[in-house]
Every structure is written in C-alpha cells, then in structure tokens.
C-alpha cells in the first residue's frame, strides 16, 4: 500500500509540475501578446495622428464595428476609413490619442480585450477637449493582432468640445 501511495504522490506531483509549466508558458505567451497589442495601438494611434489612414487601417478587420465616443455607430472598414478621410488632420481637426490601460489575452482563443483612455485635442496639441474611455476586442489572424470591435465613450468635455452632441 505504501508503494501505491508513493506512486500516487509522484504522479500527482508530476501533473502539478506540468500544469505549472504549462501555465507559465501560457502566461509568457499572453504577456508577449499583450505587449504586441499595446505596441499595435501605439503605432495605430501615431498613424492616425499624422493622417495615415491606410496604415492605421492595417490593424482593423474588414468587418470592424465601432461605437464612436458620442454614440454614433460605424460598421465596416470602408466606413471607418471614410470618416477619417472626411476629417483630415489639421490644426483645427480633433485628433484622438488612445492610451492603453489594460490588456487581457485569452489563454484558449485568439482573442484579447483592451481597455484605455482617449483624449481629443485640436490638431493633436494642447488641452484635451473631449476625454473618455474605450474598450476593444482584438483577434489574432495569421500571427497579427487586429481590432474587430471598439467602443468609445466620451465622458468629459471642455471648451468647444462641449458643443458636440451625443447620439440620442
């Protein structure tokens, strides 16, 4: 009986060690993926700040779905690009800065959830006129993280940023 108990303990210890190693590998992969998502968000935000819509679009899926900060819906890559085309970067245009505050990567599916803060400034400079928060769903396709859905919520305004109207 003692040999059976000893064998059971050895097997249990081996299974626990394997589970810990697997969790560490998953955790390391998740950390790399989270870092990749943060870098992608920074690169996309920088591309949008200089009006490089085509580069910014490389991080969106074709079927991207967005709910803009004041509630307007946008569906599809072409529609998202059209909004940016209509508001080219200038000294008077609102330029949004997005700063990631958290990324959670699934350990099972090629999915991740990002949260962050957004701020809109005239020409991308000076005082933020509209600030809020956002969340995004990312999907990993062919080794690259892409944004499939985003929800932005404007929460505070200042100056002429307060003249903007929310969707009913």
C-alpha positions in Angstrom: 0.0 0.0 0.0 2.9 2.3 0.8 4.3 1.9 -2.7 0.9 2.7 -4.2 0.7 5.9 -2.1 4.2 6.9 -3.0 3.4 6.3 -6.7 0.2 8.3 -6.5 2.1 11.2 -4.8 4.8 11.1 -7.5 2.2 11.1 -10.3 0.3 13.9 -8.6 3.5 15.9 -8.2 4.4 15.4 -11.9 1.0 16.5 -13.0 1.1 19.6 -10.8 4.6 20.5 -12.2 3.4 20.0 -15.8 0.4 22.2 -15.0 2.6 25.0 -13.6 5.0 24.8 -16.5 2.0 25.0 -18.9 0.6 28.0 -17.0 3.9 29.7 -17.1 4.2 29.2 -20.9 0.7 30.4 -21.4 1.4 33.4 -19.1 4.6 34.2 -21.1 2.8 33.9 -24.4 -0.1 36.1 -23.0 2.4 38.7 -21.9 4.0 38.8 -25.3 0.6 39.1 -27.0 -0.4 41.9 -24.6 2.8 43.7 -25.4 2.2 43.3 -29.1 -1.3 44.7 -28.7 0.0 47.7 -26.8 2.6 48.3 -29.5 0.0 48.0 -32.2 -2.3 50.5 -30.5 0.6 53.0 -30.2 1.5 52.5 -33.8 -2.1 52.9 -35.0 -2.6 56.0 -32.9 0.6 57.5 -34.3 -0.5 56.7 -37.9 -4.0 58.3 -37.3 -2.3 61.4 -35.7 -0.5 62.2 -38.9 -3.4 61.2 -41.2 -2.0 57.9 -42.5 -5.4 56.2 -42.7 -4.1 53.3 -44.8 -1.5 52.4 -42.2 -4.0 52.8 -39.4 -6.4 50.5 -41.2 -3.9 47.7 -41.2 -4.9 47.0 -37.6 -8.7 46.7 -38.3 -10.6 43.7 -39.6 -12.7 44.1 -42.7 -15.9 43.8 -40.6 -14.7 46.2 -37.8 -17.6 47.5 -35.7 -17.3 50.8 -33.8 -19.4 52.8 -31.5 -18.0 56.3 -31.5 -17.5 58.4 -28.4 -20.8 60.2 -28.6 -22.7 57.1 -29.7 -22.7 57.1 -33.5 -22.2 53.5 -35.0 -19.7 52.7 -37.7 -19.7 49.3 -39.4 -17.0 48.1 -41.8 -13.5 49.1 -42.8 -14.6 51.3 -45.7 -17.0 53.3 -43.4 -14.3 53.8 -40.8 -11.8 55.0 -43.4 -14.4 57.3 -44.9 -14.9 59.1 -41.5 -11.2 59.7 -41.3 -11.0 60.8 -44.9 -13.7 63.4 -44.2 -11.7 64.9 -41.3 -8.1 65.2 -42.4 -5.5 66.1 -39.8 -5.2 69.8 -39.5 -4.7 72.5 -36.8 -8.4 72.6 -36.3 -9.4 69.0 -36.6 -9.9 66.9 -33.4 -7.1 64.3 -33.2 -7.7 61.5 -30.8 -5.0 60.0 -28.6 -5.7 56.5 -27.3 -3.7 55.2 -24.3 -4.0 51.5 -23.4 -4.6 50.9 -19.7 -5.1 47.2 -19.7 -5.0 44.1 -22.0 -6.4 40.7 -21.1 -5.4 37.9 -23.5 -7.4 34.6 -23.7 -5.4 31.5 -22.9 -7.7 29.5 -25.2 -8.9 31.6 -28.1 -7.0 34.0 -30.4 -8.9 36.9 -28.6 -7.9 39.8 -26.4 -9.7 42.6 -24.6 -8.2 46.0 -24.3 -9.2 49.0 -22.2 -7.9 52.5 -22.3 -8.4 56.2 -22.1 -9.0 58.6 -25.1 -8.4 62.3 -25.4 -9.3 64.6 -28.3 -7.2 67.7 -28.9 -7.3 70.3 -31.7 -4.5 69.4 -34.1 -3.4 66.8 -31.6 -2.0 69.5 -29.3 -3.0 71.5 -26.2 -5.8 70.9 -23.8 -8.0 67.8 -24.3 -11.5 69.0 -25.4 -13.1 65.6 -25.0 -11.9 62.7 -22.9 -13.3 59.3 -22.2 -12.6 55.6 -22.1 -12.7 52.8 -24.7 -12.6 49.1 -24.9 -11.6 46.9 -27.9 -11.8 43.3 -29.0 -8.7 42.0 -30.7 -8.4 38.9 -32.8 -5.2 37.2 -33.8 -5.1 36.2 -37.5 -2.1 34.9 -39.3 0.1 35.9 -36.4 -1.1 39.5 -36.3 -3.4 41.1 -33.8 -6.3 43.0 -35.4 -9.1 45.1 -33.9 -12.5 43.6 -34.6 -14.7 45.9 -32.4 -14.2 49.1 -30.4 -16.5 51.1 -28.1 -15.6 54.6 -27.2 -17.4 56.6 -24.5 -17.0 60.4 -24.2 -17.2 61.2 -20.5 -15.9 64.7 -20.1 -15.6 67.9 -22.2 -14.0 71.3 -22.0 -14.5 74.4 -24.1 -15.9 73.9 -27.6 -15.6 70.2 -27.1 -18.8 70.5 -25.1 -20.7 71.8 -28.2 -20.6 68.2 -29.6 -23.9 66.4 -29.5 -24.4 62.8 -28.3 -26.5 60.5 -30.5 -30.0 60.0 -29.0 
